[in-house]
Amino acid sequence: MEARLQRRIQRYGWDLAARVYEPLWQTQLACAQSALLAQAALGAGERVLDVACGTGLVTFEAAKAVGTEGSVLGVDLSDEMIAAARATAQSRSNVAFRRMDAESLELPDGGFDAVLCAFGLMYVPDPGCAVREMRRVLKPRGRLAIAVWGARARCGWSEVFSIVEAEVASEVCPLFFRLGEAHALERLCEQAGLTVLAQQRLVANLIYADAGEACRAAFVAGPVALAWSRFDGRARERVCRRYLDAISRWRQGAGFRVPAEFVIVCAGSSSLCL
């Protein structure tokens, strides 16, 4: 897919998902986001950048860690995600949000002690460019912590992409799971001139109370939201039926426990290892 089109799809898709994202994904991603923050080991007074911050789930936790003497800037491609985050921030003095492209950070070199990116790198047309930008804005002894989805075979919800693709040739997220393959994220960091300090794979379950919640999370509040918005009623019924068939093996009573894998990597400049 042409890069500009992919960015456009992501921007407007996440605009549509912004209002329902937290109710459907906050709990599901909490364990991986906590692991990311633990690896980043933020300290009081530090300056932090949260790339692809969404509604600020990680941003606000980072702000607690750095305290009032520190600061956190959250950036995201989606206007509506940024608006939602700003509404939550209200008068918090150590948090700010700006709309910004991860591949072209409008920020000076070497300004941050830590850069975080939780579940945003998979959507970027050129992840390597984004990681190089994150490295550029790090201080010489700064560190970068990134979380992505794991291997496709270990993420039970992954069929959502092929199901949507059967309805419309959207190419909504080309190669979405490639960064979850063995050592892929570590190699990306190393190619950007960083030293990998820690790597972790987490296995969890995405827990849904019923079929409706499972489908809303997959289609309304996630990466295929733009395609979903253009489906008519019959298409929506069709893709939901196919998705529920795909995850039927993980049904428990009225609900579902769908397996998922997350990869978290922390990297920094070589000086951090001295």
N, C-alpha and C positions, 0 to 999 in steps of 0.2 A: 504494500500500500504506500502511496505517496505520503511523505512525512507530514506535510501540511494538512492533508485530509485526516490523517490519524489523530493529530492534535485537535482538530476541529470536532471530530467524533467524541473524543475524550472530554473536551471542555463542555460541550452541550449535553452529553450524556450524564456527566456528574452534576451539572446544573439541575437536571431533572431528578436525580437521586438524592439531592442534598437534604430534603426535608424528612426523608424516611431512612436515611443511612444509619444514624445512631440507634434508633430502636431495633433495627434488624441486624446490625453488625457489631455494636459495641461489646456485647458479652462474648460473641463468637471469637473476636480477635484479641480479647483482653490478655490471655496468657502469652501470646506472642509479643504484644506490645510491652508487657511487663518485662519479658526476657530481653527485648531490645534496650529498654531503659537500664536494666541491670548491667548489660554489657557496656553501655555508654558511660556508666558510673559518673553521672553528673555531680558536680560539686557546687557548693554555695558560691555565689558571685560570678559564675561562668556565663559566657555569652553563647547562646545556642541558636542554631538554625534548624527548623523542621521543614523539610522539603516534601511536597505533596501532602500537606498537613490535613486536608479534608476539613472536617468540622472542628478539628483541634483536639481530638482525643489524646494524642501523644503530647501535643504542645502544652496543654494545661498541666499534665503530670510533670513534664520537664520544668515548667515554671515553678512548681512546688519544690522541686529538687534544688534549683539554683537560688531560690529565695528572692527577697526584695532587692538584694544587692546585685543580683544577676538579671539577665533578660533573655527572652525567647522570641524569635521572629518566625512565624508560620507563613509559608508561601504555598500557593496552589494555583493550578491553571483555571479552576472553576470559580466564576464570580459568586455563584450561589453558595458554594462551600465556604468561601471567605466571608460572605455576609452572615452565614449561620455562626461561624466561629467568632466574628466580631460581636454579634448579639450576645453570645455567652460570655465573652471577655468583659463587656461593659467597662467598668472603671479600673480593672486590674492594671496596675502601673507597669508591671514587668513583662507584659505580653502584647505583641502587635501582630497584625496580619496584613499581607499584601498579595495581590494576584501576580503570579510570576511563572514563567516557563522553566522547568528544571534543567533544560538544555541550554538556557541562556539566562543565568542568574544576574539580575541587575544589581550587583553588590560588589564592593571593592575586594581586592585580594586580602587574604589573611586576617579576616575580621572575627572569626568564630573559634571558640575553644572546642566545640563539638557540632557536628552536623548529623541529623537524624533523618531517616527516610523509611517510613513504615508503610509497606504495601502500595508504593507508588511507582517504583522503578519498572515494573512489568508493563506499564502503559505508555512508556516513553518510546518514541520511534528509534532513538539512538541511546540506549542505556549507558554505553561507554562514554559518550559525550557528557551525559548527566553526571556520572561519577567523577569525571575530570573537573567539571564545574564545582562539584562539592569539595573536591580536594583543593581547588584554587582558592576557595573562600576560607579554608581552614588556616588557623595559625600554625607555625612550624611544628609545634608539638601537639597539635589537635588530633582528634580522632573522629571517625565516621562510623555510624552504626546503621545497618540496613536490614530490613526484614522483607522477605518475599514469600510467595507460596512455594511449596515444595514440588516434588516430582508429580507430573500429571497422574500417574497410576496410583498415587497415594492421596489424591484429592477427589473424593467421591462426587463432588458437584461439577467436575470438569466437563461433563457432557453438555452443559448449558451452551457452550460455544458451538459445537457441531449441530445442536438442535436449532439454534438461531440461524446458523449458516444454511441450513436446509430450507429456510423460509426466505431468506434474503442474503445476497452475496455481500455481506457487510464487512468481512475481514475485520471485525470490531477490535480484536486483540491478537494480531499475528504473533505466533510463537510465545504465547502468554506464559507458559510453564518452563521455558528454556532456562531461566535463571535458577530454577529449582533443581536442575540436574546436577549430578555429582561435580562438585568443585567449580561450577560455572560462575557463581557469584564471587568466590575467592579470586578466580582468575581475572575477572573484570576489575576488581580492586587493584590487583597487582599490576595489570596493564596500565592503570591510571597512575602508577608510581607510588602506591601505598603498600604497607606491610600488613598482612593479615595477623591480627592479634588473637582472635577467637572466632570459632564457628560452632553453631549449634543447630541441630535439627529437632524440632518438636513435633510430636504426634498428638492430635487432639480430636475432639468430635464437635461438629457443628450441630447444635441441638435445636430442633424446631418442634413447637407444640403440636402443629398439625400441617396438613398439606398446603393450606393457604399461606401460612407463614413461610414455609420452605420455598414456595413459588415467588412470593413477594421479595424475599431476600435475593433469589437468583436473578429475577428479571426486572424488578422495579428499583431496587436499591443497589445494584451492582453494575458491572462494566457493560452490560448489554441494554442498559436503560433506554438509550436513544432508539435502538432497533425496536424494543418493546413498545415504545410510545407511538410507533408508526403501524403497529399491527392492528387489524380490526378484531372484532370479538371472536370470530371463528379461528383466526390465527392464534390468538392468545389462548383459547381453549386447547388448541392442538399442541402448542409448545408446552403448556403446563402438563398435559397428559403424558407427553413423551418424557418430560423431565421427571415426573413422579414415577414413571416406569423405570427410568434409569437409576433412581435412588431407592427403589422398592425393597431391595435386599437389606436396607438399613432401617426399615420401618420398625418402630416399637410402639405397639398400641396405635393410638391416633397420631403419634408423632414420629420423628426421625432422629437418628444419631448418625450423621454422615461423617465419615472419616476425613481428616485433613492433615496435611503436613506443612510446617513452616520452616524456613531457613533464616537464621539470623547470623550476620557476620559483622564483626567489629574490626576496623582497620585504622592505621595511623601512619604517620611519617616514620622513617627508620629511626629517627632520634628517640622515639618512644621506647624502643627496645634496648637502648643503651643503659 
